[in-house]
Amino acid sequence: QVQLVESGGALVQAGGSLRLSCATSGRIFSINPMAWYRQAPGKQRDLVATITTGGRTSYADPVKGRFTISRDNAKNTVYLQMNSLKPEDTAVYYCNLGPTFARGYWGQGTQVTVSS
């Protein structure tokens, strides 16, 4: 059974940084591109960043230049380094396959709250 476990969320002040981690089980990580998504209260879940198995990355416009997605293939883990955080980055962050998610792979997510 595939499990995606997100961690690293916290309450930070605007301008601060956080590093999110997503640990996976099973072999999905090694053969699939991965992504981070986020869902703010009352809004739809949006794609934030993707990374291919070869390390090619792409980002949503609101986070370009501030967020960096990476993966550690030996640890089956994908990361999201978030710098220069803004209050509008407040959301629950999830990892999944990307850019097309797998419906059954959603985890609990990790809460990121950015105070102004």
MODELLER restraints for C-alpha pairs under 7 A, 6 or more apart:
rsr = mdl.restraints
at = mdl.atoms
rsr.add(forms.Gaussian(group=physical.xy_distance, feature=features.Distance(at['CA:2:A'], at['CA:25:A']), mean=5.69, stdev=0.5))
rsr.add(forms.Gaussian(group=physical.xy_distance, feature=features.Distance(at['CA:2:A'], at['CA:26:A']), mean=5.77, stdev=0.5))
rsr.add(forms.Gaussian(group=physical.xy_distance, feature=features.Distance(at['CA:2:A'], at['CA:105:A']), mean=6.67, stdev=0.5))
rsr.add(forms.Gaussian(group=physical.xy_distance, feature=features.Distance(at['CA:3:A'], at['CA:24:A']), mean=5.69, stdev=0.5))
rsr.add(forms.Gaussian(group=physical.xy_distance, feature=features.Distance(at['CA:3:A'], at['CA:25:A']), mean=5.47, stdev=0.5))
rsr.add(forms.Gaussian(group=physical.xy_distance, feature=features.Distance(at['CA:3:A'], at['CA:105:A']), mean=6.67, stdev=0.5))
rsr.add(forms.Gaussian(group=physical.xy_distance, feature=features.Distance(at['CA:4:A'], at['CA:22:A']), mean=6.35, stdev=0.5))
rsr.add(forms.Gaussian(group=physical.xy_distance, feature=features.Distance(at['CA:4:A'], at['CA:23:A']), mean=5.77, stdev=0.5))
rsr.add(forms.Gaussian(group=physical.xy_distance, feature=features.Distance(at['CA:4:A'], at['CA:24:A']), mean=4.74, stdev=0.5))
rsr.add(forms.Gaussian(group=physical.xy_distance, feature=features.Distance(at['CA:4:A'], at['CA:25:A']), mean=6.92, stdev=0.5))
rsr.add(forms.Gaussian(group=physical.xy_distance, feature=features.Distance(at['CA:4:A'], at['CA:105:A']), mean=6.68, stdev=0.5))
rsr.add(forms.Gaussian(group=physical.xy_distance, feature=features.Distance(at['CA:4:A'], at['CA:106:A']), mean=6.91, stdev=0.5))
rsr.add(forms.Gaussian(group=physical.xy_distance, feature=features.Distance(at['CA:4:A'], at['CA:107:A']), mean=5.41, stdev=0.5))
rsr.add(forms.Gaussian(group=physical.xy_distance, feature=features.Distance(at['CA:5:A'], at['CA:22:A']), mean=5.35, stdev=0.5))
rsr.add(forms.Gaussian(group=physical.xy_distance, feature=features.Distance(at['CA:5:A'], at['CA:23:A']), mean=5.21, stdev=0.5))
rsr.add(forms.Gaussian(group=physical.xy_distance, feature=features.Distance(at['CA:5:A'], at['CA:24:A']), mean=6.52, stdev=0.5))
rsr.add(forms.Gaussian(group=physical.xy_distance, feature=features.Distance(at['CA:5:A'], at['CA:107:A']), mean=5.95, stdev=0.5))
rsr.add(forms.Gaussian(group=physical.xy_distance, feature=features.Distance(at['CA:6:A'], at['CA:21:A']), mean=5.65, stdev=0.5))
rsr.add(forms.Gaussian(group=physical.xy_distance, feature=features.Distance(at['CA:6:A'], at['CA:22:A']), mean=4.36, stdev=0.5))
rsr.add(forms.Gaussian(group=physical.xy_distance, feature=features.Distance(at['CA:6:A'], at['CA:23:A']), mean=6.57, stdev=0.5))
rsr.add(forms.Gaussian(group=physical.xy_distance, feature=features.Distance(at['CA:6:A'], at['CA:94:A']), mean=6.55, stdev=0.5))
rsr.add(forms.Gaussian(group=physical.xy_distance, feature=features.Distance(at['CA:6:A'], at['CA:95:A']), mean=6.92, stdev=0.5))
rsr.add(forms.Gaussian(group=physical.xy_distance, feature=features.Distance(at['CA:6:A'], at['CA:109:A']), mean=5.41, stdev=0.5))
rsr.add(forms.Gaussian(group=physical.xy_distance, feature=features.Distance(at['CA:6:A'], at['CA:110:A']), mean=5.72, stdev=0.5))
rsr.add(forms.Gaussian(group=physical.xy_distance, feature=features.Distance(at['CA:7:A'], at['CA:20:A']), mean=5.76, stdev=0.5))
rsr.add(forms.Gaussian(group=physical.xy_distance, feature=features.Distance(at['CA:7:A'], at['CA:21:A']), mean=5.30, stdev=0.5))
rsr.add(forms.Gaussian(group=physical.xy_distance, feature=features.Distance(at['CA:7:A'], at['CA:22:A']), mean=6.44, stdev=0.5))
rsr.add(forms.Gaussian(group=physical.xy_distance, feature=features.Distance(at['CA:7:A'], at['CA:110:A']), mean=5.55, stdev=0.5))
rsr.add(forms.Gaussian(group=physical.xy_distance, feature=features.Distance(at['CA:8:A'], at['CA:19:A']), mean=6.04, stdev=0.5))
rsr.add(forms.Gaussian(group=physical.xy_distance, feature=features.Distance(at['CA:8:A'], at['CA:20:A']), mean=4.51, stdev=0.5))
rsr.add(forms.Gaussian(group=physical.xy_distance, feature=features.Distance(at['CA:8:A'], at['CA:21:A']), mean=6.13, stdev=0.5))
rsr.add(forms.Gaussian(group=physical.xy_distance, feature=features.Distance(at['CA:8:A'], at['CA:110:A']), mean=6.80, stdev=0.5))
rsr.add(forms.Gaussian(group=physical.xy_distance, feature=features.Distance(at['CA:9:A'], at['CA:20:A']), mean=6.34, stdev=0.5))
rsr.add(forms.Gaussian(group=physical.xy_distance, feature=features.Distance(at['CA:9:A'], at['CA:110:A']), mean=5.11, stdev=0.5))
rsr.add(forms.Gaussian(group=physical.xy_distance, feature=features.Distance(at['CA:9:A'], at['CA:111:A']), mean=4.98, stdev=0.5))
rsr.add(forms.Gaussian(group=physical.xy_distance, feature=features.Distance(at['CA:9:A'], at['CA:112:A']), mean=4.75, stdev=0.5))
rsr.add(forms.Gaussian(group=physical.xy_distance, feature=features.Distance(at['CA:10:A'], at['CA:111:A']), mean=6.35, stdev=0.5))
rsr.add(forms.Gaussian(group=physical.xy_distance, feature=features.Distance(at['CA:10:A'], at['CA:112:A']), mean=5.16, stdev=0.5))
rsr.add(forms.Gaussian(group=physical.xy_distance, feature=features.Distance(at['CA:10:A'], at['CA:113:A']), mean=6.23, stdev=0.5))
rsr.add(forms.Gaussian(group=physical.xy_distance, feature=features.Distance(at['CA:11:A'], at['CA:112:A']), mean=6.13, stdev=0.5))
rsr.add(forms.Gaussian(group=physical.xy_distance, feature=features.Distance(at['CA:11:A'], at['CA:113:A']), mean=4.66, stdev=0.5))
rsr.add(forms.Gaussian(group=physical.xy_distance, feature=features.Distance(at['CA:11:A'], at['CA:114:A']), mean=5.88, stdev=0.5))
rsr.add(forms.Gaussian(group=physical.xy_distance, feature=features.Distance(at['CA:12:A'], at['CA:113:A']), mean=6.31, stdev=0.5))
rsr.add(forms.Gaussian(group=physical.xy_distance, feature=features.Distance(at['CA:12:A'], at['CA:114:A']), mean=5.03, stdev=0.5))
rsr.add(forms.Gaussian(group=physical.xy_distance, feature=features.Distance(at['CA:12:A'], at['CA:115:A']), mean=6.22, stdev=0.5))
rsr.add(forms.Gaussian(group=physical.xy_distance, feature=features.Distance(at['CA:13:A'], at['CA:114:A']), mean=5.37, stdev=0.5))
rsr.add(forms.Gaussian(group=physical.xy_distance, feature=features.Distance(at['CA:13:A'], at['CA:115:A']), mean=4.76, stdev=0.5))
rsr.add(forms.Gaussian(group=physical.xy_distance, feature=features.Distance(at['CA:13:A'], at['CA:116:A']), mean=6.17, stdev=0.5))
rsr.add(forms.Gaussian(group=physical.xy_distance, feature=features.Distance(at['CA:14:A'], at['CA:84:A']), mean=6.96, stdev=0.5))
rsr.add(forms.Gaussian(group=physical.xy_distance, feature=features.Distance(at['CA:14:A'], at['CA:85:A']), mean=5.31, stdev=0.5))
rsr.add(forms.Gaussian(group=physical.xy_distance, feature=features.Distance(at['CA:14:A'], at['CA:86:A']), mean=5.04, stdev=0.5))
rsr.add(forms.Gaussian(group=physical.xy_distance, feature=features.Distance(at['CA:14:A'], at['CA:87:A']), mean=6.29, stdev=0.5))
rsr.add(forms.Gaussian(group=physical.xy_distance, feature=features.Distance(at['CA:14:A'], at['CA:114:A']), mean=5.68, stdev=0.5))
rsr.add(forms.Gaussian(group=physical.xy_distance, feature=features.Distance(at['CA:14:A'], at['CA:115:A']), mean=5.67, stdev=0.5))
rsr.add(forms.Gaussian(group=physical.xy_distance, feature=features.Distance(at['CA:14:A'], at['CA:116:A']), mean=5.33, stdev=0.5))
rsr.add(forms.Gaussian(group=physical.xy_distance, feature=features.Distance(at['CA:15:A'], at['CA:84:A']), mean=4.17, stdev=0.5))
rsr.add(forms.Gaussian(group=physical.xy_distance, feature=features.Distance(at['CA:15:A'], at['CA:85:A']), mean=4.84, stdev=0.5))
rsr.add(forms.Gaussian(group=physical.xy_distance, feature=features.Distance(at['CA:15:A'], at['CA:86:A']), mean=6.41, stdev=0.5))
rsr.add(forms.Gaussian(group=physical.xy_distance, feature=features.Distance(at['CA:16:A'], at['CA:83:A']), mean=6.19, stdev=0.5))
rsr.add(forms.Gaussian(group=physical.xy_distance, feature=features.Distance(at['CA:16:A'], at['CA:84:A']), mean=5.51, stdev=0.5))
rsr.add(forms.Gaussian(group=physical.xy_distance, feature=features.Distance(at['CA:16:A'], at['CA:85:A']), mean=5.47, stdev=0.5))
rsr.add(forms.Gaussian(group=physical.xy_distance, feature=features.Distance(at['CA:17:A'], at['CA:82:A']), mean=5.38, stdev=0.5))
rsr.add(forms.Gaussian(group=physical.xy_distance, feature=features.Distance(at['CA:17:A'], at['CA:83:A']), mean=4.39, stdev=0.5))
rsr.add(forms.Gaussian(group=physical.xy_distance, feature=features.Distance(at['CA:17:A'], at['CA:84:A']), mean=6.22, stdev=0.5))
rsr.add(forms.Gaussian(group=physical.xy_distance, feature=features.Distance(at['CA:17:A'], at['CA:85:A']), mean=6.19, stdev=0.5))
rsr.add(forms.Gaussian(group=physical.xy_distance, feature=features.Distance(at['CA:18:A'], at['CA:81:A']), mean=6.09, stdev=0.5))
rsr.add(forms.Gaussian(group=physical.xy_distance, feature=features.Distance(at['CA:18:A'], at['CA:82:A']), mean=5.21, stdev=0.5))
rsr.add(forms.Gaussian(group=physical.xy_distance, feature=features.Distance(at['CA:18:A'], at['CA:83:A']), mean=6.72, stdev=0.5))
rsr.add(forms.Gaussian(group=physical.xy_distance, feature=features.Distance(at['CA:19:A'], at['CA:79:A']), mean=6.83, stdev=0.5))
rsr.add(forms.Gaussian(group=physical.xy_distance, feature=features.Distance(at['CA:19:A'], at['CA:80:A']), mean=5.59, stdev=0.5))
rsr.add(forms.Gaussian(group=physical.xy_distance, feature=features.Distance(at['CA:19:A'], at['CA:81:A']), mean=4.41, stdev=0.5))
rsr.add(forms.Gaussian(group=physical.xy_distance, feature=features.Distance(at['CA:19:A'], at['CA:82:A']), mean=5.99, stdev=0.5))
rsr.add(forms.Gaussian(group=physical.xy_distance, feature=features.Distance(at['CA:20:A'], at['CA:79:A']), mean=5.49, stdev=0.5))
rsr.add(forms.Gaussian(group=physical.xy_distance, feature=features.Distance(at['CA:20:A'], at['CA:80:A']), mean=4.97, stdev=0.5))
rsr.add(forms.Gaussian(group=physical.xy_distance, feature=features.Distance(at['CA:20:A'], at['CA:81:A']), mean=6.40, stdev=0.5))
rsr.add(forms.Gaussian(group=physical.xy_distance, feature=features.Distance(at['CA:21:A'], at['CA:77:A']), mean=6.74, stdev=0.5))
rsr.add(forms.Gaussian(group=physical.xy_distance, feature=features.Distance(at['CA:21:A'], at['CA:78:A']), mean=5.89, stdev=0.5))
rsr.add(forms.Gaussian(group=physical.xy_distance, feature=features.Distance(at['CA:21:A'], at['CA:79:A']), mean=4.55, stdev=0.5))
rsr.add(forms.Gaussian(group=physical.xy_distance, feature=features.Distance(at['CA:21:A'], at['CA:80:A']), mean=6.54, stdev=0.5))
rsr.add(forms.Gaussian(group=physical.xy_distance, feature=features.Distance(at['CA:22:A'], at['CA:77:A']), mean=5.41, stdev=0.5))
rsr.add(forms.Gaussian(group=physical.xy_distance, feature=features.Distance(at['CA:22:A'], at['CA:78:A']), mean=5.17, stdev=0.5))
rsr.add(forms.Gaussian(group=physical.xy_distance, feature=features.Distance(at['CA:22:A'], at['CA:79:A']), mean=6.23, stdev=0.5))
rsr.add(forms.Gaussian(group=physical.xy_distance, feature=features.Distance(at['CA:22:A'], at['CA:95:A']), mean=6.39, stdev=0.5))
rsr.add(forms.Gaussian(group=physical.xy_distance, feature=features.Distance(at['CA:23:A'], at['CA:76:A']), mean=6.16, stdev=0.5))
rsr.add(forms.Gaussian(group=physical.xy_distance, feature=features.Distance(at['CA:23:A'], at['CA:77:A']), mean=4.55, stdev=0.5))
rsr.add(forms.Gaussian(group=physical.xy_distance, feature=features.Distance(at['CA:23:A'], at['CA:78:A']), mean=6.75, stdev=0.5))
rsr.add(forms.Gaussian(group=physical.xy_distance, feature=features.Distance(at['CA:24:A'], at['CA:76:A']), mean=5.68, stdev=0.5))
rsr.add(forms.Gaussian(group=physical.xy_distance, feature=features.Distance(at['CA:24:A'], at['CA:77:A']), mean=6.15, stdev=0.5))
rsr.add(forms.Gaussian(group=physical.xy_distance, feature=features.Distance(at['CA:29:A'], at['CA:76:A']), mean=5.88, stdev=0.5))
rsr.add(forms.Gaussian(group=physical.xy_distance, feature=features.Distance(at['CA:30:A'], at['CA:53:A']), mean=6.79, stdev=0.5))
rsr.add(forms.Gaussian(group=physical.xy_distance, feature=features.Distance(at['CA:30:A'], at['CA:73:A']), mean=6.58, stdev=0.5))
rsr.add(forms.Gaussian(group=physical.xy_distance, feature=features.Distance(at['CA:31:A'], at['CA:53:A']), mean=6.62, stdev=0.5))
rsr.add(forms.Gaussian(group=physical.xy_distance, feature=features.Distance(at['CA:32:A'], at['CA:53:A']), mean=6.15, stdev=0.5))
rsr.add(forms.Gaussian(group=physical.xy_distance, feature=features.Distance(at['CA:32:A'], at['CA:97:A']), mean=6.66, stdev=0.5))
rsr.add(forms.Gaussian(group=physical.xy_distance, feature=features.Distance(at['CA:33:A'], at['CA:51:A']), mean=5.57, stdev=0.5))
rsr.add(forms.Gaussian(group=physical.xy_distance, feature=features.Distance(at['CA:33:A'], at['CA:52:A']), mean=4.14, stdev=0.5))
rsr.add(forms.Gaussian(group=physical.xy_distance, feature=features.Distance(at['CA:33:A'], at['CA:53:A']), mean=5.33, stdev=0.5))
rsr.add(forms.Gaussian(group=physical.xy_distance, feature=features.Distance(at['CA:33:A'], at['CA:97:A']), mean=5.87, stdev=0.5))
rsr.add(forms.Gaussian(group=physical.xy_distance, feature=features.Distance(at['CA:33:A'], at['CA:98:A']), mean=5.51, stdev=0.5))
rsr.add(forms.Gaussian(group=physical.xy_distance, feature=features.Distance(at['CA:34:A'], at['CA:50:A']), mean=5.70, stdev=0.5))
rsr.add(forms.Gaussian(group=physical.xy_distance, feature=features.Distance(at['CA:34:A'], at['CA:51:A']), mean=5.44, stdev=0.5))
rsr.add(forms.Gaussian(group=physical.xy_distance, feature=features.Distance(at['CA:34:A'], at['CA:52:A']), mean=6.48, stdev=0.5))
rsr.add(forms.Gaussian(group=physical.xy_distance, feature=features.Distance(at['CA:34:A'], at['CA:96:A']), mean=5.92, stdev=0.5))
rsr.add(forms.Gaussian(group=physical.xy_distance, feature=features.Distance(at['CA:34:A'], at['CA:97:A']), mean=4.35, stdev=0.5))
rsr.add(forms.Gaussian(group=physical.xy_distance, feature=features.Distance(at['CA:34:A'], at['CA:98:A']), mean=4.74, stdev=0.5))
rsr.add(forms.Gaussian(group=physical.xy_distance, feature=features.Distance(at['CA:35:A'], at['CA:49:A']), mean=5.47, stdev=0.5))
rsr.add(forms.Gaussian(group=physical.xy_distance, feature=features.Distance(at['CA:35:A'], at['CA:50:A']), mean=4.13, stdev=0.5))
rsr.add(forms.Gaussian(group=physical.xy_distance, feature=features.Distance(at['CA:35:A'], at['CA:51:A']), mean=6.21, stdev=0.5))
rsr.add(forms.Gaussian(group=physical.xy_distance, feature=features.Distance(at['CA:35:A'], at['CA:95:A']), mean=5.57, stdev=0.5))
rsr.add(forms.Gaussian(group=physical.xy_distance, feature=features.Distance(at['CA:35:A'], at['CA:96:A']), mean=5.52, stdev=0.5))
rsr.add(forms.Gaussian(group=physical.xy_distance, feature=features.Distance(at['CA:35:A'], at['CA:97:A']), mean=5.55, stdev=0.5))
rsr.add(forms.Gaussian(group=physical.xy_distance, feature=features.Distance(at['CA:35:A'], at['CA:98:A']), mean=4.60, stdev=0.5))
rsr.add(forms.Gaussian(group=physical.xy_distance, feature=features.Distance(at['CA:35:A'], at['CA:99:A']), mean=6.43, stdev=0.5))
rsr.add(forms.Gaussian(group=physical.xy_distance, feature=features.Distance(at['CA:36:A'], at['CA:47:A']), mean=6.31, stdev=0.5))
rsr.add(forms.Gaussian(group=physical.xy_distance, feature=features.Distance(at['CA:36:A'], at['CA:48:A']), mean=5.46, stdev=0.5))
rsr.add(forms.Gaussian(group=physical.xy_distance, feature=features.Distance(at['CA:36:A'], at['CA:49:A']), mean=5.35, stdev=0.5))
rsr.add(forms.Gaussian(group=physical.xy_distance, feature=features.Distance(at['CA:36:A'], at['CA:50:A']), mean=6.51, stdev=0.5))
rsr.add(forms.Gaussian(group=physical.xy_distance, feature=features.Distance(at['CA:36:A'], at['CA:93:A']), mean=6.85, stdev=0.5))
rsr.add(forms.Gaussian(group=physical.xy_distance, feature=features.Distance(at['CA:36:A'], at['CA:94:A']), mean=5.63, stdev=0.5))
rsr.add(forms.Gaussian(group=physical.xy_distance, feature=features.Distance(at['CA:36:A'], at['CA:95:A']), mean=4.39, stdev=0.5))
rsr.add(forms.Gaussian(group=physical.xy_distance, feature=features.Distance(at['CA:36:A'], at['CA:96:A']), mean=6.50, stdev=0.5))
rsr.add(forms.Gaussian(group=physical.xy_distance, feature=features.Distance(at['CA:37:A'], at['CA:45:A']), mean=6.48, stdev=0.5))
rsr.add(forms.Gaussian(group=physical.xy_distance, feature=features.Distance(at['CA:37:A'], at['CA:46:A']), mean=5.37, stdev=0.5))
rsr.add(forms.Gaussian(group=physical.xy_distance, feature=features.Distance(at['CA:37:A'], at['CA:47:A']), mean=4.38, stdev=0.5))
rsr.add(forms.Gaussian(group=physical.xy_distance, feature=features.Distance(at['CA:37:A'], at['CA:48:A']), mean=5.01, stdev=0.5))
rsr.add(forms.Gaussian(group=physical.xy_distance, feature=features.Distance(at['CA:37:A'], at['CA:93:A']), mean=5.68, stdev=0.5))
rsr.add(forms.Gaussian(group=physical.xy_distance, feature=features.Distance(at['CA:37:A'], at['CA:94:A']), mean=5.09, stdev=0.5))
rsr.add(forms.Gaussian(group=physical.xy_distance, feature=features.Distance(at['CA:37:A'], at['CA:95:A']), mean=5.99, stdev=0.5))
rsr.add(forms.Gaussian(group=physical.xy_distance, feature=features.Distance(at['CA:38:A'], at['CA:45:A']), mean=5.43, stdev=0.5))
rsr.add(forms.Gaussian(group=physical.xy_distance, feature=features.Distance(at['CA:38:A'], at['CA:46:A']), mean=5.41, stdev=0.5))
rsr.add(forms.Gaussian(group=physical.xy_distance, feature=features.Distance(at['CA:38:A'], at['CA:47:A']), mean=6.63, stdev=0.5))
rsr.add(forms.Gaussian(group=physical.xy_distance, feature=features.Distance(at['CA:38:A'], at['CA:48:A']), mean=6.68, stdev=0.5))
rsr.add(forms.Gaussian(group=physical.xy_distance, feature=features.Distance(at['CA:38:A'], at['CA:91:A']), mean=5.82, stdev=0.5))
rsr.add(forms.Gaussian(group=physical.xy_distance, feature=features.Distance(at['CA:38:A'], at['CA:92:A']), mean=5.46, stdev=0.5))
rsr.add(forms.Gaussian(group=physical.xy_distance, feature=features.Distance(at['CA:38:A'], at['CA:93:A']), mean=4.29, stdev=0.5))
rsr.add(forms.Gaussian(group=physical.xy_distance, feature=features.Distance(at['CA:38:A'], at['CA:94:A']), mean=5.94, stdev=0.5))
rsr.add(forms.Gaussian(group=physical.xy_distance, feature=features.Distance(at['CA:39:A'], at['CA:45:A']), mean=4.28, stdev=0.5))
rsr.add(forms.Gaussian(group=physical.xy_distance, feature=features.Distance(at['CA:39:A'], at['CA:46:A']), mean=6.27, stdev=0.5))
rsr.add(forms.Gaussian(group=physical.xy_distance, feature=features.Distance(at['CA:39:A'], at['CA:91:A']), mean=5.18, stdev=0.5))
rsr.add(forms.Gaussian(group=physical.xy_distance, feature=features.Distance(at['CA:39:A'], at['CA:92:A']), mean=5.31, stdev=0.5))
rsr.add(forms.Gaussian(group=physical.xy_distance, feature=features.Distance(at['CA:39:A'], at['CA:93:A']), mean=6.58, stdev=0.5))
rsr.add(forms.Gaussian(group=physical.xy_distance, feature=features.Distance(at['CA:40:A'], at['CA:90:A']), mean=6.40, stdev=0.5))
rsr.add(forms.Gaussian(group=physical.xy_distance, feature=features.Distance(at['CA:40:A'], at['CA:91:A']), mean=4.16, stdev=0.5))
rsr.add(forms.Gaussian(group=physical.xy_distance, feature=features.Distance(at['CA:40:A'], at['CA:92:A']), mean=6.37, stdev=0.5))
rsr.add(forms.Gaussian(group=physical.xy_distance, feature=features.Distance(at['CA:41:A'], at['CA:91:A']), mean=6.93, stdev=0.5))
rsr.add(forms.Gaussian(group=physical.xy_distance, feature=features.Distance(at['CA:47:A'], at['CA:60:A']), mean=6.89, stdev=0.5))
rsr.add(forms.Gaussian(group=physical.xy_distance, feature=features.Distance(at['CA:48:A'], at['CA:59:A']), mean=5.88, stdev=0.5))
rsr.add(forms.Gaussian(group=physical.xy_distance, feature=features.Distance(at['CA:48:A'], at['CA:60:A']), mean=5.17, stdev=0.5))
rsr.add(forms.Gaussian(group=physical.xy_distance, feature=features.Distance(at['CA:49:A'], at['CA:58:A']), mean=5.60, stdev=0.5))
rsr.add(forms.Gaussian(group=physical.xy_distance, feature=features.Distance(at['CA:49:A'], at['CA:59:A']), mean=4.37, stdev=0.5))
rsr.add(forms.Gaussian(group=physical.xy_distance, feature=features.Distance(at['CA:49:A'], at['CA:60:A']), mean=6.19, stdev=0.5))
rsr.add(forms.Gaussian(group=physical.xy_distance, feature=features.Distance(at['CA:49:A'], at['CA:69:A']), mean=6.49, stdev=0.5))
rsr.add(forms.Gaussian(group=physical.xy_distance, feature=features.Distance(at['CA:50:A'], at['CA:57:A']), mean=5.51, stdev=0.5))
rsr.add(forms.Gaussian(group=physical.xy_distance, feature=features.Distance(at['CA:50:A'], at['CA:58:A']), mean=5.33, stdev=0.5))
rsr.add(forms.Gaussian(group=physical.xy_distance, feature=features.Distance(at['CA:50:A'], at['CA:59:A']), mean=6.60, stdev=0.5))
rsr.add(forms.Gaussian(group=physical.xy_distance, feature=features.Distance(at['CA:50:A'], at['CA:69:A']), mean=6.99, stdev=0.5))
rsr.add(forms.Gaussian(group=physical.xy_distance, feature=features.Distance(at['CA:50:A'], at['CA:98:A']), mean=5.80, stdev=0.5))
rsr.add(forms.Gaussian(group=physical.xy_distance, feature=features.Distance(at['CA:50:A'], at['CA:99:A']), mean=6.30, stdev=0.5))
rsr.add(forms.Gaussian(group=physical.xy_distance, feature=features.Distance(at['CA:51:A'], at['CA:57:A']), mean=4.42, stdev=0.5))
rsr.add(forms.Gaussian(group=physical.xy_distance, feature=features.Distance(at['CA:51:A'], at['CA:58:A']), mean=6.68, stdev=0.5))
rsr.add(forms.Gaussian(group=physical.xy_distance, feature=features.Distance(at['CA:51:A'], at['CA:69:A']), mean=6.70, stdev=0.5))
rsr.add(forms.Gaussian(group=physical.xy_distance, feature=features.Distance(at['CA:51:A'], at['CA:70:A']), mean=6.88, stdev=0.5))
rsr.add(forms.Gaussian(group=physical.xy_distance, feature=features.Distance(at['CA:66:A'], at['CA:82:A']), mean=6.10, stdev=0.5))
rsr.add(forms.Gaussian(group=physical.xy_distance, feature=features.Distance(at['CA:66:A'], at['CA:83:A']), mean=5.13, stdev=0.5))
rsr.add(forms.Gaussian(group=physical.xy_distance, feature=features.Distance(at['CA:66:A'], at['CA:84:A']), mean=6.11, stdev=0.5))
rsr.add(forms.Gaussian(group=physical.xy_distance, feature=features.Distance(at['CA:67:A'], at['CA:80:A']), mean=6.70, stdev=0.5))
rsr.add(forms.Gaussian(group=physical.xy_distance, feature=features.Distance(at['CA:67:A'], at['CA:81:A']), mean=5.49, stdev=0.5))
rsr.add(forms.Gaussian(group=physical.xy_distance, feature=features.Distance(at['CA:67:A'], at['CA:82:A']), mean=4.48, stdev=0.5))
rsr.add(forms.Gaussian(group=physical.xy_distance, feature=features.Distance(at['CA:67:A'], at['CA:83:A']), mean=6.05, stdev=0.5))
rsr.add(forms.Gaussian(group=physical.xy_distance, feature=features.Distance(at['CA:68:A'], at['CA:80:A']), mean=5.63, stdev=0.5))
rsr.add(forms.Gaussian(group=physical.xy_distance, feature=features.Distance(at['CA:68:A'], at['CA:81:A']), mean=5.01, stdev=0.5))
rsr.add(forms.Gaussian(group=physical.xy_distance, feature=features.Distance(at['CA:68:A'], at['CA:82:A']), mean=6.59, stdev=0.5))
rsr.add(forms.Gaussian(group=physical.xy_distance, feature=features.Distance(at['CA:69:A'], at['CA:79:A']), mean=5.61, stdev=0.5))
rsr.add(forms.Gaussian(group=physical.xy_distance, feature=features.Distance(at['CA:69:A'], at['CA:80:A']), mean=4.56, stdev=0.5))
rsr.add(forms.Gaussian(group=physical.xy_distance, feature=features.Distance(at['CA:69:A'], at['CA:81:A']), mean=6.35, stdev=0.5))
rsr.add(forms.Gaussian(group=physical.xy_distance, feature=features.Distance(at['CA:70:A'], at['CA:78:A']), mean=5.75, stdev=0.5))
rsr.add(forms.Gaussian(group=physical.xy_distance, feature=features.Distance(at['CA:70:A'], at['CA:79:A']), mean=5.18, stdev=0.5))
rsr.add(forms.Gaussian(group=physical.xy_distance, feature=features.Distance(at['CA:70:A'], at['CA:80:A']), mean=6.55, stdev=0.5))
rsr.add(forms.Gaussian(group=physical.xy_distance, feature=features.Distance(at['CA:71:A'], at['CA:77:A']), mean=5.77, stdev=0.5))
rsr.add(forms.Gaussian(group=physical.xy_distance, feature=features.Distance(at['CA:71:A'], at['CA:78:A']), mean=4.18, stdev=0.5))
rsr.add(forms.Gaussian(group=physical.xy_distance, feature=features.Distance(at['CA:71:A'], at['CA:79:A']), mean=5.95, stdev=0.5))
rsr.add(forms.Gaussian(group=physical.xy_distance, feature=features.Distance(at['CA:72:A'], at['CA:78:A']), mean=6.25, stdev=0.5))
rsr.add(forms.Gaussian(group=physical.xy_distance, feature=features.Distance(at['CA:85:A'], at['CA:114:A']), mean=6.78, stdev=0.5))
rsr.add(forms.Gaussian(group=physical.xy_distance, feature=features.Distance(at['CA:86:A'], at['CA:114:A']), mean=6.13, stdev=0.5))
rsr.add(forms.Gaussian(group=physical.xy_distance, feature=features.Distance(at['CA:87:A'], at['CA:114:A']), mean=4.67, stdev=0.5))
rsr.add(forms.Gaussian(group=physical.xy_distance, feature=features.Distance(at['CA:87:A'], at['CA:115:A']), mean=5.70, stdev=0.5))
rsr.add(forms.Gaussian(group=physical.xy_distance, feature=features.Distance(at['CA:87:A'], at['CA:116:A']), mean=5.98, stdev=0.5))
rsr.add(forms.Gaussian(group=physical.xy_distance, feature=features.Distance(at['CA:89:A'], at['CA:114:A']), mean=6.72, stdev=0.5))
rsr.add(forms.Gaussian(group=physical.xy_distance, feature=features.Distance(at['CA:90:A'], at['CA:112:A']), mean=5.37, stdev=0.5))
rsr.add(forms.Gaussian(group=physical.xy_distance, feature=features.Distance(at['CA:90:A'], at['CA:113:A']), mean=4.58, stdev=0.5))
rsr.add(forms.Gaussian(group=physical.xy_distance, feature=features.Distance(at['CA:90:A'], at['CA:114:A']), mean=5.47, stdev=0.5))
rsr.add(forms.Gaussian(group=physical.xy_distance, feature=features.Distance(at['CA:91:A'], at['CA:111:A']), mean=6.10, stdev=0.5))
rsr.add(forms.Gaussian(group=physical.xy_distance, feature=features.Distance(at['CA:91:A'], at['CA:112:A']), mean=5.53, stdev=0.5))
rsr.add(forms.Gaussian(group=physical.xy_distance, feature=features.Distance(at['CA:91:A'], at['CA:113:A']), mean=6.62, stdev=0.5))
rsr.add(forms.Gaussian(group=physical.xy_distance, feature=features.Distance(at['CA:92:A'], at['CA:109:A']), mean=5.85, stdev=0.5))
rsr.add(forms.Gaussian(group=physical.xy_distance, feature=features.Distance(at['CA:92:A'], at['CA:110:A']), mean=5.39, stdev=0.5))
rsr.add(forms.Gaussian(group=physical.xy_distance, feature=features.Distance(at['CA:92:A'], at['CA:111:A']), mean=4.38, stdev=0.5))
rsr.add(forms.Gaussian(group=physical.xy_distance, feature=features.Distance(at['CA:92:A'], at['CA:112:A']), mean=6.00, stdev=0.5))
rsr.add(forms.Gaussian(group=physical.xy_distance, feature=features.Distance(at['CA:93:A'], at['CA:109:A']), mean=5.27, stdev=0.5))
rsr.add(forms.Gaussian(group=physical.xy_distance, feature=features.Distance(at['CA:93:A'], at['CA:110:A']), mean=5.27, stdev=0.5))
rsr.add(forms.Gaussian(group=physical.xy_distance, feature=features.Distance(at['CA:93:A'], at['CA:111:A']), mean=6.28, stdev=0.5))
rsr.add(forms.Gaussian(group=physical.xy_distance, feature=features.Distance(at['CA:94:A'], at['CA:107:A']), mean=6.81, stdev=0.5))
rsr.add(forms.Gaussian(group=physical.xy_distance, feature=features.Distance(at['CA:94:A'], at['CA:109:A']), mean=4.57, stdev=0.5))
rsr.add(forms.Gaussian(group=physical.xy_distance, feature=features.Distance(at['CA:94:A'], at['CA:110:A']), mean=6.70, stdev=0.5))
rsr.add(forms.Gaussian(group=physical.xy_distance, feature=features.Distance(at['CA:96:A'], at['CA:102:A']), mean=6.76, stdev=0.5))
rsr.add(forms.Gaussian(group=physical.xy_distance, feature=features.Distance(at['CA:96:A'], at['CA:105:A']), mean=6.32, stdev=0.5))
rsr.add(forms.Gaussian(group=physical.xy_distance, feature=features.Distance(at['CA:96:A'], at['CA:106:A']), mean=6.44, stdev=0.5))
